[in-house]
Amino acid sequence: MRARFTLAEIQWHALDIVDRDGLPALTMRSLAAALRTGPMTLYNYVDGREALEELVVDAVSACVHVPEPTGDWAADTRAVATALWRAVRAHPAAVPLVLTRRTSSPASLAPAEALASALAGGGLGEDDLLVAFRTVMSFVMGIAQAELAGPLTRETTRESAARRMSTLAEGSLPTLAGLAHLGAALADQEFERGLDMVLAGIRQVAVRPHDRG
């Protein structure tokens, strides 16, 4: 018997629910309603909540527009990291899943492969390559999480989240209070400057393959 739905259809409907109504709204029942079927039908495609959440992570990964490599490892790393950041921040309600769930298909690992490949072009040894990969990935996810902390904690804007932090820190925590005011700055500028710092650090240990002793 031909399948009534494709896994991709289920995946994108699930992400749409999370985007529109938040992560708690994603249930087998709500997804079944979106697909105009019964909840039990979905068990022919996914075996429970965890598998459903993995599909959402895969959907976010599929939103990453992996750029073509140019041969410049630093530029390629920047391009992939930026593509990852843009995809994650486009789906703020899915961030908790992106941070805690593994992907469930090889295709969804394409952005990670592109990042690792770009970094490998810098001539890093295996150990340094692993550290660099995890560092860039952690930066992308960490700064996206920090930026989206407002929406995830019911703050309406970066500015309102910054004001709340400033109020909490004022007086006893002067350094944090000062940083809170800066935290309302443009997200793009913060990301670009942070990535500059990360790449500068990697560049210090990266060598061309023919320079290795």
C-alpha positions in Angstrom: 0.0 0.0 0.0 1.4 3.4 -0.9 2.3 5.6 2.0 -0.3 8.4 2.6 2.4 10.9 3.7 6.0 11.4 3.0 8.4 11.8 6.0 9.2 15.2 4.6 5.6 16.3 4.8 5.4 15.2 8.4 8.7 16.9 9.2 7.7 20.3 7.8 4.3 20.2 9.4 5.9 19.5 12.7 8.3 22.4 12.3 5.5 24.7 11.3 3.6 23.8 14.6 6.7 24.6 16.6 7.4 27.9 14.8 3.8 29.0 15.1 2.7 27.7 18.5 5.9 26.8 20.4 7.5 23.5 21.3 4.9 22.4 23.9 2.2 22.6 21.2 3.9 19.8 19.2 2.1 16.5 20.0 1.0 13.5 17.9 -2.5 14.8 18.2 -1.7 18.4 17.0 0.4 17.0 14.1 -2.3 14.6 13.1 -4.8 17.5 13.0 -2.4 19.5 10.8 -2.2 16.6 8.4 -5.9 15.9 8.6 -5.5 12.4 9.9 -5.7 10.5 13.1 -2.9 10.3 15.7 -2.6 6.5 15.3 -1.8 6.9 11.6 1.4 8.8 12.5 2.8 5.8 14.3 3.3 4.3 10.9 5.9 6.9 10.3 7.3 7.9 13.7 7.4 5.8 16.9 6.9 8.5 19.4 7.7 12.0 20.7 11.5 11.6 20.6 11.4 10.6 16.9 9.1 13.5 16.2 11.5 15.9 17.8 14.4 14.5 15.8 12.4 15.3 12.6 12.1 18.9 13.7 15.9 19.1 14.2 16.3 17.5 10.7 14.0 20.2 9.3 16.0 23.0 10.8 19.2 21.4 9.5 17.6 21.2 6.0 17.1 25.0 6.2 20.8 25.6 6.2 21.9 26.8 2.8 25.3 25.2 2.6 27.5 27.5 0.4 29.8 26.2 -2.3 33.4 26.0 -1.1 35.8 28.6 -2.5 39.1 27.0 -1.4 39.7 29.8 1.2 39.3 27.9 4.5 38.6 30.9 6.7 36.0 32.4 4.2 34.4 29.0 3.8 34.2 28.5 7.6 32.6 31.9 8.0 30.1 31.2 5.3 29.0 27.8 6.7 28.9 29.2 10.3 26.8 32.1 9.1 24.4 29.8 7.3 24.0 27.7 10.4 23.4 30.7 12.6 20.7 32.1 10.2 18.9 28.8 10.0 18.8 28.3 13.8 17.7 31.9 14.6 14.9 31.6 12.0 13.3 29.0 14.2 13.7 30.2 17.8 11.2 27.9 19.3 13.1 24.9 18.0 16.4 25.9 19.6 16.0 23.7 22.7 15.7 20.7 20.4 18.6 21.7 18.2 20.8 21.9 21.3 19.6 18.6 22.9 18.6 16.3 20.1 20.7 14.4 17.6 19.8 14.5 13.9 18.3 11.3 12.5 19.5 11.3 8.9 22.8 11.5 7.1 21.5 14.3 4.9 20.9 16.5 8.0 24.6 16.3 8.8 25.6 18.1 5.6 26.1 21.5 7.3 28.4 19.8 9.9 30.3 18.1 7.1 30.7 21.4 5.3 32.0 23.1 8.4 34.5 20.3 9.2 35.7 20.3 5.6 36.2 24.0 5.5 38.2 23.9 8.7 40.3 21.0 7.4 41.4 23.2 4.6 43.4 25.3 7.2 45.9 22.5 7.6 44.9 21.7 11.2 46.0 18.4 12.7 43.3 15.9 13.7 43.1 16.9 17.3 43.1 20.6 16.6 40.5 20.1 13.8 38.2 18.5 16.3 38.6 21.3 18.8 38.2 23.9 16.1 35.0 22.2 14.8 33.5 22.0 18.3 34.5 25.6 19.1 32.9 27.1 16.0 29.7 24.9 16.4 29.5 25.9 20.1 29.9 29.5 19.2 27.1 29.4 16.6 24.7 27.6 18.9 25.7 29.5 22.0 25.3 33.0 20.5 22.0 32.0 18.8 20.8 30.7 22.2 21.9 33.9 23.9 20.2 36.1 21.3 17.0 34.1 21.5 16.9 33.9 25.3 14.4 36.7 25.2 11.8 34.9 23.1 12.4 31.7 24.9 11.9 33.3 28.3 8.9 35.4 27.3 10.9 38.6 26.8 9.6 40.4 23.7 12.8 41.9 22.4 16.6 41.9 22.9 16.2 45.4 24.5 13.7 44.2 27.1 15.9 41.2 28.0 18.9 43.6 28.3 16.9 45.9 30.6 15.9 43.0 32.8 19.5 41.9 33.1 20.7 45.5 33.8 18.2 45.9 36.6 19.2 42.7 38.2 23.0 43.5 38.0 22.9 47.2 38.7 24.8 48.1 41.9 26.4 44.8 42.9 27.4 43.6 39.5 28.7 46.6 37.6 30.5 44.8 34.8 27.5 42.7 34.0 25.3 45.8 34.2 27.4 47.5 31.6 27.4 44.4 29.3 23.6 44.2 29.6 23.3 47.6 28.0 25.6 46.5 25.1 23.5 43.3 24.8 20.8 45.3 23.0 23.2 45.9 20.1 22.5 44.6 16.6 22.7 40.8 16.5 24.5 40.7 13.2 27.3 42.9 14.5 27.7 40.8 17.6 27.8 37.6 15.6 30.3 38.9 13.1 32.7 40.3 15.7 32.5 37.1 17.8 33.2 34.9 14.7 36.2 37.2 13.9 37.6 36.4 17.4 37.0 32.7 17.0 38.6 32.5 13.5 41.6 34.6 14.7 42.2 32.0 17.4 42.0 29.1 15.0 44.3 31.0 12.6 47.0 31.0 15.2 47.3 27.2 15.1 46.3 26.6 11.5 49.2 25.8 9.1 49.3 25.0 5.4 49.7 21.3 4.8 53.2 21.8 3.2 54.4 23.7 6.3 54.0 20.8 8.7 57.2 19.4 10.1 
